[in-house]
Amino acid sequence: MRVLASNLFWAFFVLTLPPMFAVALAIFLVTFPFDRNGLVLHLFSCFWGQLYIHVNPLWRTRVEGRSLLPWKGGAVLVANHESMADILVLYGLYRPFKWVSKASVFKAPFLGWNMWLNRYIPLVRGDKESIATMMAQCHRWLARGVPVLMFPEGTRSEDGVVKAFKDGAFKMAVAARCPVYPIVLTGTARTLPKHGYLLEESVNALVRVLPPVDVAPFGEDFAALRDHVRNLIVEEKARMELAMGPKRVT
């Protein structure tokens, strides 16, 4: 059954890429003259990403605290990272933001091209020049009042345990004097496998947006800010998983 369901999912995924990108390109061409921050295209991309979650009736996702996120104003959004499905699930925020993502993803046909159209931010991990370029691009978007979303772990956690956070998102927030929004995900770890193609038949994923963290009390101490935000995410994730129960966390 898992093999059949997985084959159907991936067939649907591949077949929908060209028409969905065609719509995205049309939106980009029509809206670019008056929507220079790309909000309309981004919201369409949210719909596109969510489509692959909702196509499976046995997958359940819920987003809590969406109303806390700003429609305008610079903000750094940080989320823990369990699975490739996190990207699809986080599109369910339906709020403006620019992803920071691996540069290799931008090379993927249709999906990567759409990321270029959205002017999301590529990053080559471990490359100092790429990191500097990424930080500069993020600061430009923050200055324009557009939030930036990052996975501060830098890569997916293979066991669901929140890894150590890297400094970049928190240096950025301190420098820009903008709030940090912790976002907690659970239940996505086994949705899309890191290696292989078989999907879980039943998935129950939950996203919870926590209240913004004001950077002012931390002064220039981005490390203290980093550790504080990570603790908030770790503690909230534990509460969420306890409430969901061991049978529902997949």
Beta strands, then each sheet from edge to edge (+ up, - down):
strand 1: 59-64
strand 2: 76-79
strand 3: 98-102
strand 4: 121-123
strand 5: 148-150
strand 6: 180-186
strand 7: 203-209
sheet 1: 1+ 7+ 6- 2- 5- 3- 4-
end
